[in-house]
Amino acid sequence: MSLPVEEPIEVVLADLKSDAPLSNSRLVRLSNLGPAELKLLEEAWLMIESKRRRQIIYRLAEMAEDNIELDFDSVFKNSLKDPDAEVRSKAVDGLWENEDPSLVAPLIALLENDTSAEVQAAAARGLGKFAVLAENEKLRSCYKSKVSQMLLTVFNDVARSLEVRRRALEAVAPFSLPEVTRAIKLAYQGGSAKLKVSAIYAMGQNCDPAWLPALLKELTSPDAELRYEAVVACGDLGEEEATGAVIKLVDDPDTDVRLAAIHALGKIGGGEAKSRLENLLNNASELVQLAAQEALQQLQAWEDPTSFHVED
């Protein structure tokens, strides 16, 4: 049995430039492009109208998310300099799983210089994963300085849009730096409701138990969004001191808060959390039952990593 003949890239590009419906079977051909094929794509790309380029980028991102064997990173990287802001923004999002340090410089450039706040916010989010890698010493030390300084500069620039400043704060949060602590405090106490939401999220990402008193306070907030972010952050901190307060939110009137509390208990662990999660397996809500089951699996994986196995 002979293998199917791969369609020439020129045929695929001609199809993309037409007004024919986008075909996933042809878009797959853009995965793992070689240098010569990428050059042909670059030459053809701007001949495609902007609306269709957006459709292509969105479709590629969806396909890559559904199938880990597909790799459209070369297309996404090429699209970081697209004249259309929506294409640039989605291209950044498409590179979410790419941890190549060579992406740091173009992401910083987009955050610093792009004319679109949407693109700047996407670039800030994209730098967030490199903040985690740098803080965990999985990148050279020079990246820690570059990424943290850029994100802090953007957060402190009140001329920037609020959305961009929020994403910069959330992205810089993993760094255990005094300047980051000050930025989180400033956002939390500054009077902006949206910045406060990002500050609470950042507390969890910062992994400093010193944030726990503020988070415990926000668990009783009348604002469901603040309760949600606070309970997620408590799960990220993993401090058993928060268990009792988190358990109370398992009965929260807001569904998202309830489910977040259940998942947080799986991260926090301990006997009290485990007992409550086991009780929830008999809950009337199938959604709650499923969340409790997943949380117990996570708790068990933390307690006994050797317990994880894949069913045949």
KOLNUBA-875147 format. One record per residue (C-alpha): residue number from 0; residue in three letters; x, y, z. Coordinates in nm, 3 decimals. Example, Ala and Ser with C-alpha at 12.3 -4.5 7.8 and 13.67 -1.06 7.14 Angstrom:
# residues 2
0/ala/1.230/-0.450/0.780
1/ser/1.367/-0.106/0.714
# end
This chain:
# residues 312
0/met/0.000/0.000/0.000
1/ser/0.151/0.332/-0.110
2/leu/0.151/0.640/0.113
3/pro/-0.063/0.937/0.002
4/val/0.128/1.196/-0.199
5/glu/0.174/1.519/-0.004
6/glu/0.006/1.813/-0.175
7/pro/0.253/2.072/-0.307
8/ile/0.269/2.381/-0.087
9/glu/0.206/2.599/-0.396
10/val/-0.138/2.438/-0.439
11/val/-0.223/2.502/-0.073
12/leu/-0.112/2.866/-0.094
13/ala/-0.315/2.923/-0.409
14/asp/-0.618/2.786/-0.226
15/leu/-0.556/3.019/0.071
16/lys/-0.538/3.319/-0.162
17/ser/-0.874/3.227/-0.319
18/asp/-1.217/3.282/-0.166
19/ala/-1.286/2.906/-0.136
20/pro/-1.396/2.777/0.209
21/leu/-1.099/2.699/0.431
22/ser/-1.019/2.329/0.434
23/asn/-0.864/2.172/0.742
24/ser/-0.714/1.899/0.529
25/arg/-0.520/2.164/0.337
26/leu/-0.435/2.375/0.642
27/val/-0.267/2.067/0.792
28/arg/-0.010/2.105/0.515
29/leu/0.114/2.422/0.693
30/ser/0.238/2.211/0.984
31/asn/0.616/2.171/1.020
32/leu/0.706/2.381/0.716
33/gly/1.063/2.360/0.594
34/pro/1.269/2.676/0.521
35/ala/1.190/2.679/0.148
36/glu/0.818/2.627/0.209
37/leu/0.814/2.896/0.476
38/lys/0.972/3.141/0.232
39/leu/0.693/3.069/-0.017
40/leu/0.435/3.125/0.257
41/glu/0.593/3.459/0.351
42/glu/0.579/3.572/-0.013
43/ala/0.215/3.470/-0.049
44/trp/0.088/3.572/0.295
45/leu/0.023/3.942/0.235
46/met/-0.154/3.863/-0.091
47/ile/-0.428/3.712/0.126
48/glu/-0.684/3.966/0.249
49/ser/-0.669/4.049/0.618
50/lys/-1.009/3.900/0.706
51/arg/-0.904/3.566/0.560
52/arg/-0.563/3.581/0.732
53/arg/-0.749/3.618/1.062
54/gln/-0.964/3.318/0.978
55/ile/-0.656/3.113/0.892
56/ile/-0.470/3.204/1.212
57/tyr/-0.774/3.129/1.430
58/arg/-0.829/2.796/1.255
59/leu/-0.463/2.696/1.290
60/ala/-0.470/2.778/1.661
61/glu/-0.780/2.563/1.708
62/met/-0.631/2.273/1.512
63/ala/-0.303/2.285/1.707
64/glu/-0.496/2.281/2.035
65/asp/-0.694/1.975/1.925
66/asn/-0.396/1.782/1.785
67/ile/-0.057/1.801/1.958
68/glu/0.115/1.651/1.655
69/leu/0.043/1.962/1.449
70/asp/0.306/2.236/1.466
71/phe/0.215/2.570/1.308
72/asp/0.471/2.771/1.508
73/ser/0.656/2.886/1.197
74/val/0.331/3.035/1.065
75/phe/0.257/3.202/1.399
76/lys/0.610/3.345/1.422
77/asn/0.584/3.482/1.070
78/ser/0.252/3.643/1.163
79/leu/0.396/3.838/1.458
80/lys/0.483/4.110/1.205
81/asp/0.150/4.099/1.021
82/pro/0.003/4.446/0.949
83/asp/-0.328/4.336/1.103
84/ala/-0.337/4.368/1.484
85/glu/-0.586/4.085/1.530
86/val/-0.361/3.849/1.335
87/arg/-0.058/3.953/1.544
88/ser/-0.251/3.905/1.867
89/lys/-0.378/3.558/1.773
90/ala/-0.032/3.459/1.650
91/val/0.108/3.535/1.996
92/asp/-0.166/3.323/2.152
93/gly/-0.088/3.043/1.909
94/leu/0.269/3.029/2.039
95/trp/0.152/2.973/2.398
96/glu/0.320/2.632/2.438
97/asn/0.644/2.736/2.266
98/glu/0.916/2.783/2.531
99/asp/1.199/2.872/2.293
100/pro/1.391/3.166/2.449
101/ser/1.426/3.317/2.103
102/leu/1.064/3.431/2.142
103/val/1.147/3.660/2.435
104/ala/1.293/3.939/2.221
105/pro/1.002/3.963/1.971
106/leu/0.746/3.947/2.254
107/ile/0.924/4.227/2.440
108/ala/0.933/4.429/2.118
109/leu/0.559/4.384/2.070
110/leu/0.485/4.477/2.430
111/glu/0.708/4.783/2.411
112/asn/0.630/4.916/2.066
113/asp/0.313/4.771/1.913
114/thr/0.044/5.027/1.839
115/ser/-0.236/4.790/1.944
116/ala/-0.328/4.746/2.311
117/glu/-0.471/4.405/2.220
118/val/-0.133/4.293/2.086
119/gln/0.052/4.442/2.384
120/ala/-0.174/4.249/2.623
121/ala/-0.119/3.926/2.429
122/ala/0.257/3.983/2.437
123/ala/0.245/4.036/2.814
124/arg/0.055/3.710/2.854
125/gly/0.308/3.538/2.631
126/leu/0.596/3.660/2.846
127/gly/0.427/3.509/3.150
128/lys/0.544/3.159/3.071
129/phe/0.902/3.283/3.039
130/ala/0.867/3.449/3.380
131/val/0.784/3.107/3.526
132/leu/1.076/2.943/3.346
133/ala/1.319/3.215/3.452
134/glu/1.205/3.207/3.815
135/asn/1.252/2.828/3.817
136/glu/1.603/2.874/3.671
137/lys/1.513/2.700/3.346
138/leu/1.637/3.000/3.147
139/arg/1.964/3.190/3.161
140/ser/1.968/3.459/3.431
141/cys/1.977/3.741/3.176
142/tyr/1.619/3.657/3.076
143/lys/1.497/3.711/3.432
144/ser/1.620/4.069/3.422
145/lys/1.490/4.143/3.071
146/val/1.144/3.999/3.123
147/ser/1.087/4.131/3.476
148/gln/1.208/4.482/3.393
149/met/0.994/4.508/3.081
150/leu/0.679/4.382/3.253
151/leu/0.729/4.605/3.558
152/thr/0.797/4.907/3.337
153/val/0.471/4.848/3.153
154/phe/0.272/4.795/3.473
155/asn/0.409/5.117/3.622
156/asp/0.330/5.318/3.309
157/val/-0.008/5.474/3.386
158/ala/-0.030/5.597/3.027
159/arg/-0.076/5.236/2.915
160/ser/-0.423/5.088/2.887
161/leu/-0.558/4.924/3.201
162/glu/-0.587/4.589/3.023
163/val/-0.219/4.592/2.926
164/arg/-0.110/4.690/3.277
165/arg/-0.321/4.410/3.423
166/arg/-0.168/4.147/3.197
167/ala/0.181/4.276/3.270
168/leu/0.120/4.244/3.644
169/glu/-0.019/3.892/3.609
170/ala/0.276/3.791/3.391
171/val/0.546/3.931/3.620
172/ala/0.391/3.780/3.935
173/pro/0.599/3.456/3.941
174/phe/0.918/3.655/4.007
175/ser/1.019/3.664/4.375
176/leu/1.141/4.022/4.359
177/pro/1.070/4.312/4.599
178/glu/0.959/4.523/4.304
179/val/0.698/4.261/4.216
180/thr/0.569/4.252/4.573
181/arg/0.534/4.632/4.564
182/ala/0.352/4.618/4.231
183/ile/0.101/4.362/4.359
184/lys/0.037/4.569/4.673
185/leu/-0.007/4.883/4.465
186/ala/-0.259/4.713/4.238
187/tyr/-0.446/4.559/4.531
188/gln/-0.476/4.885/4.722
189/gly/-0.500/5.126/4.430
190/gly/-0.876/5.161/4.401
191/ser/-0.923/5.006/4.055
192/ala/-1.161/4.709/4.074
193/lys/-1.005/4.539/3.771
194/leu/-0.649/4.590/3.895
195/lys/-0.756/4.440/4.228
196/val/-0.878/4.127/4.050
197/ser/-0.540/4.095/3.875
198/ala/-0.357/4.159/4.203
199/ile/-0.539/3.872/4.373
200/tyr/-0.459/3.643/4.080
201/ala/-0.096/3.760/4.099
202/met/-0.079/3.672/4.469
203/gly/-0.139/3.308/4.383
204/gln/0.118/3.314/4.104
205/asn/0.371/3.479/4.335
206/cys/0.361/3.176/4.568
207/asp/0.443/3.380/4.880
208/pro/0.248/3.270/5.192
209/ala/0.261/3.632/5.309
210/trp/-0.038/3.698/5.078
211/leu/-0.261/3.452/5.267
212/pro/-0.425/3.705/5.508
213/ala/-0.537/3.921/5.215
214/leu/-0.667/3.617/5.028
215/leu/-0.860/3.487/5.330
216/lys/-1.022/3.829/5.358
217/glu/-1.126/3.824/4.991
218/leu/-1.281/3.477/5.027
219/thr/-1.569/3.652/5.205
220/ser/-1.601/3.937/4.953
221/pro/-1.953/4.013/4.826
222/asp/-1.801/4.021/4.476
223/ala/-1.806/3.672/4.320
224/glu/-1.516/3.755/4.089
225/leu/-1.294/3.844/4.384
226/arg/-1.399/3.530/4.573
227/tyr/-1.320/3.324/4.264
228/glu/-0.971/3.469/4.215
229/ala/-0.900/3.445/4.590
230/val/-0.993/3.078/4.613
231/val/-0.789/2.995/4.302
232/ala/-0.494/3.181/4.456
233/cys/-0.535/2.988/4.783
234/gly/-0.510/2.668/4.582
235/asp/-0.194/2.794/4.413
236/leu/-0.037/2.879/4.751
237/gly/-0.130/2.538/4.887
238/glu/-0.136/2.651/5.251
239/glu/-0.343/2.419/5.471
240/glu/-0.430/2.718/5.689
241/ala/-0.677/2.818/5.418
242/thr/-0.859/2.482/5.414
243/gly/-1.148/2.576/5.643
244/ala/-1.224/2.899/5.460
245/val/-1.201/2.729/5.120
246/ile/-1.435/2.449/5.232
247/lys/-1.703/2.710/5.310
248/leu/-1.697/2.818/4.944
249/val/-1.786/2.467/4.828
250/asp/-2.144/2.579/4.899
251/asp/-2.104/2.925/4.740
252/pro/-2.407/3.049/4.542
253/asp/-2.181/3.112/4.241
254/thr/-2.110/2.795/4.040
255/asp/-1.764/2.906/3.925
256/val/-1.662/2.983/4.283
257/arg/-1.791/2.643/4.401
258/leu/-1.595/2.452/4.138
259/ala/-1.283/2.663/4.199
260/ala/-1.305/2.585/4.571
261/ile/-1.326/2.212/4.499
262/his/-1.019/2.225/4.273
263/ala/-0.836/2.436/4.532
264/leu/-0.894/2.166/4.795
265/gly/-0.727/1.917/4.563
266/lys/-0.421/2.141/4.546
267/ile/-0.409/2.223/4.918
268/gly/-0.449/1.863/5.030
269/gly/-0.453/1.733/5.384
270/gly/-0.700/1.517/5.573
271/glu/-0.974/1.780/5.610
272/ala/-0.970/1.863/5.239
273/lys/-0.969/1.497/5.141
274/ser/-1.263/1.416/5.367
275/arg/-1.473/1.702/5.225
276/leu/-1.391/1.602/4.868
277/glu/-1.492/1.242/4.936
278/asn/-1.826/1.364/5.072
279/leu/-1.881/1.562/4.754
280/leu/-1.868/1.243/4.546
281/asn/-2.230/1.188/4.659
282/asn/-2.340/1.543/4.576
283/ala/-2.665/1.585/4.382
284/ser/-2.481/1.780/4.113
285/glu/-2.294/1.570/3.855
286/leu/-2.073/1.873/3.788
287/val/-1.970/1.885/4.154
288/gln/-1.915/1.508/4.161
289/leu/-1.684/1.528/3.859
290/ala/-1.490/1.824/4.003
291/ala/-1.448/1.640/4.333
292/gln/-1.326/1.328/4.156
293/glu/-1.068/1.528/3.960
294/ala/-0.956/1.709/4.278
295/leu/-0.914/1.379/4.464
296/gln/-0.706/1.242/4.177
297/gln/-0.486/1.550/4.193
298/leu/-0.456/1.522/4.570
299/gln/-0.360/1.156/4.540
300/ala/-0.100/1.236/4.274
301/trp/0.061/1.488/4.509
302/glu/0.056/1.249/4.804
303/asp/0.178/0.948/4.607
304/pro/0.322/1.026/4.262
305/thr/0.371/0.652/4.195
306/ser/-0.006/0.600/4.219
307/phe/-0.061/0.752/3.873
308/his/-0.120/0.497/3.601
309/val/-0.284/0.485/3.261
310/glu/-0.569/0.241/3.206
311/asp/-0.525/-0.004/2.921
# end
